[in-house]
Amino acid sequence: MQRKKSPIYQLDRRQFLTRSAGFASMAAMASALPRDVLAQAADYTLAISMRSVANPYHATFTKGGEDFADFIGAKFATLVTEGNSEKGIADIRALLARTNGKLILNVDPNDSPDARVIVEDVANAGGFVVTQWNKPADLHPWDFDPHYVAHMSFDGVPSGQRVTQALIDGMGGEGGIVALGGILSNVPAIERRQGLELAIAENPGVELLDFQAADWNETKAFDITQAWITRFGRDVKGVWAANDGMAIGALEALRQEGLAGTVPVTGIDGIDAAIQAVRDGEMAGTVAWDPTWTGGMGLSIAYHSAIGEINIADEPQGHREFYGTGILITADTVGSLGAAEPENFLDFWGKATGQIQYRG
Amino acid sequence: MEAERRGRTDGLGSVIRRHRRWAPVVVLVLLCAIIAMVNPRFIDPFNLVRLLNAAAIPTVLVMGATFVILMGSIDLSVEGVLAVSAVLASAMVANNFTSADFGLWAVPAGILLGLAIGGVNGVAHVTLRIPSFMTTLGIGFVAVGVATAILQGDTVRISDKGFRALSLERILGIPAGVWIAVAAVLVALFIQERTRMGRWLYAIGGDEATARQAGVPIERTRVMAFAVAGAFSGLAGVMAAAQLGQGHALMGQGRLFVTITAVVVGGTALSGGVGSVLNSVVGVLIVVVLFNGMVLMGLPPFAQQGVQGLLIIAAVAMALDRSRLSFVK
């Protein structure tokens, strides 16, 4: 109950603030946005749906969406699936009913098949939806014009490849690597592993000693890394992990042996702990996914389609299903991090890097 | 012929029955022997220390879990309690999230928080008469929820070297976490063998109606058992925070499965009344050795879960005396 209440409370407060501040700041706002946009912003409710704000990626993703809602002065709601597809879909249906279909939704579906149900529901109700990461390969935005606006994702292959190269550079260009994978059947786990293998193939002096699935779990990564130190001893010159949580687990296992900072580790996702470890010289690199951008820009593109600023049906497929840019963070680039400029929500495809590919 | 063959199997059967309590130890020794034959580095002293290190936190967790399972109940709040205690402990020592710096006071605080949540488990279970399965599942979710609400998805990073020493410091070449686990086992063993609560746990698990007639304070014992289990989970949370140098809402992920598996593989019956904390120590070692061994032997990842599952069934089949069970559910 608590969760359901709080967004409404926030809406009321926000509406109150926008209205009372309206007269005073009318001039300033009117110069930023045309007047009819302001009128329409009040009509639509903007919403983010994701697994849980307990994970930093989704917390930042939600914050990005909220930033955009603040930017246009629209109502904003947060929906949490808690890893439960039924709950995720039911909450979206309830919100569609409450808003009379005047909904702009940016959703990271709990599971790929959910995306189809959600897209159909939103399209039938006359709302607009952008999906993230998970959707069936045969479900395309252009099949539901104009309601299914776009699908955004990140390509794990080039990111996995670039971060592996950073690891190999940290090892001095040669030696044995052990690798911690995610859940074997996960698409990002598969893509990131492909990137790892591509980079190793490019470096003849590097050997993949072992690959184990630690299921995105830092404790499991800790135990596996301990066992690797027994099995391979000093032959382990670098530890690769498919996400930062597992990288931290591996790093702590190395610390138990006095090897933290001696054996480089890399992860992917760009969580704070990993960025700090890069700063401390204990990790050789990670890749950040820019969740502020996915959260805010997903809503921005859908919103501007809804109010007719973008004619989404005429946009090329590369603007309907596209990858964002993974940002490689290494010792060289970590210093300039945080100096990033505030998100420009009107530069719709500025950070897009190509149309999504479906790998068999 | 017929009689002779029956006689022989009866003989073997009774030998197995008489020595069944040693079955988990036999499984552990066999497992070690097989792994050492495939990869002799397994018995390298450094690896043995790593095994103990990997076993430390699960050992603390199974101490409490054994008490609860001895009563025929179950505690599914392990992951939640571990997570909140880890978050509390990491937020009390020098860290990047709060300005607190209470040093090792975080240890009793984490244990007490666990004790309190465990107590809530017990009271809700006893007074509301909700099965422990549901109560502890619910309280576990609440615990993770609280940790999530406080942190908003953030992770508390620990910078307190003195607190990290609880995991990283070595005494006689063995990590401090292992010594803490040994102390936890001694405490649990004392509770089991030398206190009335220990006896009562077996009485309740064996036959609750008879125990009640014999004057065993059922409700009080149940609440105490859940509280003690919570305290052990709390301590495990503190140890996990020290080991990983951080605290976050998902710290406990994967711990529940290992805990229950270890208790059962060690020979403590889920139906209650049979088992011991020492059995569970052996159970933890079996699970940890198996995991370590599969990596050492280079078993492909997709085969590991299968092997793990088969071994669990085999170990339970050997360890549990089912001849006295009238039905199996």
Boltz contact constraints between the chains, C-beta under 6 A:
constraints:
  - contact:
      token1: [A, 53]
      token2: [B, 153]
      max_distance: 6.0
  - contact:
      token1: [A, 54]
      token2: [B, 148]
      max_distance: 6.0
  - contact:
      token1: [A, 54]
      token2: [B, 153]
      max_distance: 6.0
  - contact:
      token1: [A, 54]
      token2: [B, 249]
      max_distance: 6.0
  - contact:
      token1: [A, 55]
      token2: [B, 153]
      max_distance: 6.0
  - contact:
      token1: [A, 56]
      token2: [B, 153]
      max_distance: 6.0
  - contact:
      token1: [A, 59]
      token2: [B, 152]
      max_distance: 6.0
  - contact:
      token1: [A, 59]
      token2: [B, 153]
      max_distance: 6.0
  - contact:
      token1: [A, 212]
      token2: [B, 301]
      max_distance: 6.0
  - contact:
      token1: [A, 213]
      token2: [B, 301]
      max_distance: 6.0
  - contact:
      token1: [A, 217]
      token2: [B, 253]
      max_distance: 6.0
  - contact:
      token1: [A, 217]
      token2: [B, 254]
      max_distance: 6.0
  - contact:
      token1: [A, 219]
      token2: [B, 254]
      max_distance: 6.0
  - contact:
      token1: [A, 223]
      token2: [B, 54]
      max_distance: 6.0
  - contact:
      token1: [A, 223]
      token2: [B, 291]
      max_distance: 6.0
  - contact:
      token1: [A, 224]
      token2: [B, 295]
      max_distance: 6.0
  - contact:
      token1: [A, 226]
      token2: [B, 50]
      max_distance: 6.0
  - contact:
      token1: [A, 226]
      token2: [B, 54]
      max_distance: 6.0
  - contact:
      token1: [A, 227]
      token2: [B, 292]
      max_distance: 6.0
  - contact:
      token1: [A, 227]
      token2: [B, 295]
      max_distance: 6.0
  - contact:
      token1: [A, 227]
      token2: [B, 296]
      max_distance: 6.0
  - contact:
      token1: [A, 230]
      token2: [B, 41]
      max_distance: 6.0
  - contact:
      token1: [A, 230]
      token2: [B, 47]
      max_distance: 6.0
  - contact:
      token1: [A, 231]
      token2: [B, 296]
      max_distance: 6.0
  - contact:
      token1: [A, 252]
      token2: [B, 244]
      max_distance: 6.0
  - contact:
      token1: [A, 273]
      token2: [B, 155]
      max_distance: 6.0
  - contact:
      token1: [A, 273]
      token2: [B, 157]
      max_distance: 6.0
